[in-house]
Amino acid sequence: MTFSEKLFKLRKENGLSQEALAEKLNTTRQAVSKWENGQGFPETEKLLMLGNIFEVSIDYLLKDTVESKENEKGYYVSKEMAEGYLLSQRKMSKYFSLGFSLLILSTLPYFIFKQDPIIYTILISMIAVLGIGAIAAGFIEEDRYTILKKEALIFDQHYLKELKARYEDIKKKYIAIMVVGVCSIVVGGISFLLVKKEFVAPDVLMPYYPILIAFIAVGVYILIRTLAIVDAYRILVKNEEHIKRLSNSIFKRVNKKLDNFL
């Protein structure tokens, strides 16, 4: 079966007219008609979109075979969608990192205004609410591109090559920043650990608690922000590895059961 025959068969099986398919592909009915008459092939981007629409592999569309030996499925991701996702993840990482940092910083008023319970209670509540609000905003931002974290993805190969290069650059750039974040958390955390293990008397470090808490908050902000951005690129570039992860498989099963229940 040739490409033209497969396209005609798939279009009919899905109940689409040439006009309807052309609209989905952002092309003309005449172009679809030519493809079905064997007078040419669509460009790479349109081939990927056809695979996504009909849920078949690109190999199936292009190889002249009697039966498809593959049954690959994938979600086509355009350059515009991928860039939108990366921008969204940057915003999400900003909300999450800010939110968790504020929750940590919400403990500061207790040490600064320890003699005035009313003041530190009000300030703790206000800062904590801001932190929770920022985290909630992060979840809202993340929901816009949930499908990219759940499905096998198909890209234009030229754009995928560009993404891989950017991913490697970002990893090199952010690794030094991550080290700073880890060191900041360690500086703050180890001091509290020494007090807990009674290696240092609480009264000795008490005046420095606000500074130590600030170190931890800054470290958490840096780590969450950088890790989220790097992970966003990883999900796109190493999508096959991502969807094979056990946690992702469990997540998909739970979602499927929820969809069936609802």
C-alpha positions in Angstrom: 0.0 0.0 0.0 1.4 3.4 -1.0 1.4 6.6 0.9 -1.5 8.0 -1.2 -3.5 4.8 -0.6 -2.8 4.9 3.2 -3.8 8.6 3.4 -7.0 8.0 1.6 -7.8 4.9 3.7 -7.0 6.7 7.0 -9.0 9.8 6.1 -12.1 7.7 5.2 -11.7 5.5 8.4 -11.7 8.7 10.5 -14.7 10.2 8.7 -12.9 13.2 7.4 -13.4 15.0 4.1 -10.5 16.4 2.2 -11.6 19.9 3.3 -11.7 18.9 7.0 -8.3 17.2 6.9 -6.8 20.2 5.1 -8.2 22.5 7.8 -6.5 20.4 10.5 -3.2 20.5 8.6 -3.5 24.2 7.8 -3.3 23.6 4.1 -5.6 23.5 1.1 -8.0 20.8 -0.1 -6.1 20.7 -3.5 -2.9 19.8 -1.6 -4.6 16.8 0.1 -6.2 15.8 -3.2 -2.7 15.7 -4.9 -1.2 13.6 -2.0 -4.1 11.1 -2.3 -3.6 10.9 -6.1 0.1 10.2 -5.7 1.2 13.5 -7.2 3.5 14.4 -4.3 4.3 14.2 -0.6 3.6 16.6 2.2 6.5 18.4 3.9 8.0 16.9 7.1 5.9 19.0 9.5 2.7 18.0 7.7 3.8 14.3 7.8 4.3 14.6 11.6 0.9 16.2 12.0 -0.7 13.4 9.9 0.9 10.8 12.2 -0.5 12.7 15.2 -4.0 13.0 13.7 -4.3 9.4 12.7 -2.2 8.0 15.5 0.2 6.1 13.3 3.9 6.1 12.9 5.7 8.1 10.2 7.3 4.8 9.0 3.9 3.4 8.4 2.9 6.4 6.3 6.1 6.4 4.1 6.9 2.7 3.7 5.1 0.8 0.9 4.0 -2.2 2.9 0.9 -4.5 2.9 0.6 -4.3 6.7 2.1 -2.0 9.2 4.8 -3.8 11.3 4.8 -0.9 13.8 2.1 0.7 15.8 3.9 3.6 17.2 1.9 6.5 18.5 3.1 9.9 19.4 1.9 13.5 20.0 3.3 15.9 17.5 4.9 19.0 19.2 5.4 22.0 17.0 8.3 24.4 17.6 5.8 27.0 18.9 4.3 24.6 21.4 7.7 23.4 22.6 8.9 27.0 23.1 5.6 27.9 24.9 6.1 24.9 27.2 9.7 25.9 28.0 8.6 29.5 28.8 5.7 28.2 30.9 8.1 26.0 32.9 10.3 28.9 33.6 7.3 30.8 35.0 6.3 27.7 36.9 9.7 27.3 38.4 9.7 30.9 39.5 6.4 30.5 41.3 7.4 27.2 43.0 10.8 28.4 44.0 9.4 31.7 45.4 6.6 29.9 47.2 8.8 27.4 49.0 11.3 30.0 49.9 8.6 32.2 51.4 7.3 29.3 53.4 10.9 28.9 54.8 11.2 32.6 55.4 7.9 32.7 57.2 9.7 31.4 60.3 11.9 34.5 60.5 9.4 36.7 62.3 9.4 34.3 65.3 13.1 34.8 65.9 13.1 38.6 65.1 9.9 39.5 67.1 10.1 36.7 69.6 9.0 39.0 72.5 5.8 40.0 70.7 3.6 37.0 69.8 1.0 39.1 68.0 3.4 40.7 65.6 5.2 37.5 64.7 2.0 35.5 64.3 0.6 38.1 61.9 3.8 38.3 59.9 4.2 34.5 59.8 0.6 34.1 58.5 1.0 36.8 55.8 4.3 35.4 54.5 3.0 31.8 54.5 -0.2 32.8 52.6 2.0 34.5 50.0 4.1 31.4 49.7 1.1 29.1 49.3 -0.4 31.5 46.7 2.8 31.4 44.7 2.9 27.6 44.8 -0.8 27.4 43.7 0.0 29.7 40.8 2.8 27.4 39.8 0.4 24.4 39.6 -2.0 26.4 37.5 0.8 27.3 35.1 2.0 23.7 35.0 -1.4 22.3 34.0 -1.3 24.1 30.6 1.1 21.6 29.2 0.4 18.4 31.2 0.1 16.3 28.0 3.7 16.8 27.1 4.7 15.1 30.4 2.4 12.1 29.8 2.7 11.2 26.1 5.4 10.1 23.6 6.4 13.1 21.6 7.3 13.6 18.0 9.4 16.6 16.8 10.7 18.0 13.6 14.3 16.5 13.5 16.0 19.8 12.9 14.3 21.4 15.8 15.0 18.4 18.0 18.7 18.7 17.2 18.6 22.4 18.2 16.8 21.5 21.5 19.5 18.9 22.3 22.2 21.5 21.8 20.4 23.9 24.1 19.9 21.3 26.7 23.6 20.5 26.9 24.4 24.2 27.1 21.9 24.8 29.9 23.1 21.8 31.9 26.7 23.2 31.8 25.5 26.7 32.7 23.3 25.7 35.6 25.5 23.1 37.2 27.6 25.9 38.9 24.5 27.7 40.0 23.1 24.4 41.5 26.3 24.0 43.5 25.8 27.5 45.0 22.3 26.5 45.9 23.4 23.2 47.6 26.2 25.0 49.5 23.7 27.7 50.7 21.4 25.0 52.1 24.2 23.1 53.7 25.6 26.2 55.4 22.2 26.9 56.9 21.2 23.3 57.6 24.3 22.0 59.1 24.2 24.7 61.8 20.7 23.6 62.9 22.0 20.0 62.8 24.8 20.8 65.1 22.4 22.3 67.6 20.1 19.3 67.4 22.9 16.9 68.0 24.0 19.1 70.9 27.4 19.8 69.5 26.7 23.5 69.9 24.6 25.2 72.5 21.4 26.7 71.1 22.1 30.1 72.8 25.4 30.4 70.8 23.7 30.2 67.4 20.3 31.7 68.3 21.3 35.3 67.2 22.3 33.9 63.8 19.1 31.9 63.1 17.6 34.5 60.8 20.7 34.6 58.7 20.9 30.8 58.6 17.2 30.5 57.6 17.8 33.1 54.8 20.7 30.9 53.5 18.4 27.9 53.4 15.6 29.9 51.6 18.0 31.2 49.0 19.4 27.8 48.4 16.0 26.3 48.0 15.0 29.0 45.5 18.1 28.4 43.4 17.8 24.6 43.4 14.1 24.5 42.5 14.4 27.2 39.8 17.4 25.6 38.1 16.3 22.0 38.4 12.8 22.7 37.0 14.2 24.5 34.0 16.7 21.7 33.2 14.0 19.1 33.8 11.7 20.8 31.3 14.4 20.5 28.6 15.1 16.9 29.6 11.4 15.9 29.2 11.5 17.1 25.6 15.0 15.9 24.6 14.9 12.6 26.5 11.2 11.9 26.2 11.6 8.2 25.6 13.4 7.8 28.8 10.9 10.0 30.6 7.8 8.0 29.6 9.5 4.7 30.6 10.1 5.8 34.2 8.1 3.8 36.7 6.6 6.9 38.3 5.4 8.1 34.9 3.9 4.7 34.1 2.0 4.6 37.5 0.9 8.2 36.9 -0.6 7.2 33.5 -2.4 4.2 35.0 -3.9 6.3 37.7 -5.0 9.0 35.2 -6.5 6.3 33.0 -8.5 4.8 35.9 -9.7 8.3 36.9 -10.8 9.0 33.3 -12.7 5.8 33.2 -14.3 6.4 36.5 -15.4 10.0 35.6 
